[in-house]
Each structure stands twice: as structure tokens, then as C-alpha cells.
Amino acid sequence: MRLDDIIKDPDIYPRPQISHQTIASYAEAIRSGARFPSILVQKITEDGAQKTIILDGFHRIEAYKQANLDDIEETYWRDEVLDKKEWLERLRIVSLQCNLTHGDRAGEKDLQFQSLRIVADRPIDRLVGIIKELANEFGVTEGY
């Protein structure tokens, strides 16, 4: 997939900041011949427009760009176009789950950042039990 065709959607991306150190390290490894796993993407629609967003692998995308490459291997999370508004919470959860298990792992601040966005957007009648629900989704204790 062409790197320029992939969007980092700030409503979904689970980190408030990226790691330039990780990107530089990955780019150096790529230039030395290292191969990285495919990135995880999803086609969504928002306001009638279709786009492909990154769910997992933004640091790899930036490293490929830094290594002067134009394409990257991708895997689609779901083989369908999803409505962003309808799927926003699930996309946020999946994106963070991926970033908790490999690569430049998401930390406590990333977990709090994404969890607070999920809570803020959830209807009030669906807030009961959300701490336990998110703890289960992210594999952490309720005290996070």
C-alpha cells in the first residue's frame, strides 16, 4: 500500500505523542535490511468520504518514509468499509490493544488518554461498569 494513502486519524490514534526516537531506530533498521510486520489499517467513511486509517503501525509508516520508501505491507482489520461514527469506540479499543502488545508499547499515559476519550464519548446510560469493561479490553487492573 502507498504510504501516502494511509491517514493517521487523530480521533482514533491511541497516543497523544509519537516517539521520534522509535521512528529513527526503525528507519535505521529498515535501511539495514530489517523487515517489519505489516501494518493494520481500516477503510472508513466520514462525512461521505472514504479513507484508509492506521490502527497499528504509525511509527513503522514514518520510519518507511524516513528510509525513502513509498510502500508498506498492510493487513485490513475488517474486510468492509466502516462508518467512523458508528465504529469509533471499537476502532479506538482495537488501536490501543495492538499498541499494548508489541513494538513501541503504549504506556499508562496512552492508556489513560484513550480510555478518557472513550468515556467522554459514551452515552451516559452506558457508563455503568465502563471501568471494568475497559480494564478487561486492555488487559489491566481496574486501578489503572
N, C-alpha and C positions, 0 to 999 in steps of 0.2 A: 504494500500500500504506500502511496506517496505521503511523505511526512506532512506536506502542506495541506493534505486533505483531512487531517485529524485536528479536532478542536479540543482545547482544554477548557471545559465549561466550568466557570468559577462557582456555579451553583452546586456542582456535583463533586469536583475535585476535593479530596479529603484533607488537604494540607493548607494551612494559611500561608506557608512559605515553602519554596523549593530549596534544595541543597545544591549550591553551585559546586561544592567540593565533590559530591557524588557524581554530578554530571561530568566534571573534568576527569575524575577517576574512570568512569565508564568510557568516556571518549578515548582516553589513552589506551584502555584495554581493547577497544574496538580497532584502533589503529594498529595494535599489535597482533590482531587476528582473532581476538576472542569473539565467541558467538553468544548471543543473549537469547533468552526465551522470547517467544512472540509477545506482543503487547495485547491487552484486552480492550476491545472497542465495542461500541454500540451505536447503531443508527437510531436517531431520534427525530421527532418533529417538534418544532416550537414555533408558534405563530405562523403556521402554514409552511415553514421552511424545513427542509430535511438537512441534517448534518450528521457527521460521524464524530462521536466524542470518545475521549480516552477514559477508560475506567481504571486501568492499571498499566503503568509503563511510561509515565511522563518524563521521568529522568532519562530513560533509555531514548525516547524521542529526541530530547535535547542533546544527548550525547551523540546520536547519529548525525544530527545537524552539525555539531561541533567537529565531527570527523568528516564532514563534507560528503555525507551520503544523502541520497534522496528518498530511499525506500526502506521499509521495515516490514517484517513479517507480522501479521495480525491474526487474532482469533476473535470471533464475534461472541459476545456473551449470549445473546439470543438471536436467532436467525429470523428476525422480523423487525420492522420499524416500530419503535415505541413512542407513545405520546409522552413528552417530558413531564408535563404537569401531572399526569396520571401515575407515572413511574418514578417520580423524583425521589421519594423516600427510599425505595428499593435500590435505585441506582447509587444513592449515597452510601447505603449499607454495603452493597457489593464492592464499591470502590474502596471503602475503608477496610473491609475484610481482606481484600487482596493485599493491601499495603501493610497489614499486620503480620503477614506470614512469610514474606521474602523481600529481597532487595534492600533498599534503604527503608527499613521498617518504620511504620508510623509509631510515634511516641504518645505519651499521655496527653500532651497538648493537642495533638492531631485528633485523638480520640474524643477529647472534650469539645473541640471545635466542631467536629462533625455531629456529635451527639446533641449539642445545643441547637444546631440548625434543624435537626430532625424534630426535636421537642418544640421549637418555636413554630414550625410549620404544621404540626399535628393539630387537628381539631381538638378542642377542649374535652369533648366527650370520649376521646380515645387516648387520654393521657394516663388514666389509671393503669398502673403496672408497667409504665414505659421504662423505668429504670431497670427492672428485672429483664424485660424484653430485650433492651439494648445490650445489657450485660451478657445475656445468652447469645445474641447475634455476634458479638465481638469477642466472646470467649474470655471475659474478665469478670471480676467480682463486682457486686453491686456498689461497692465503695469507691469505684473509680471516680 
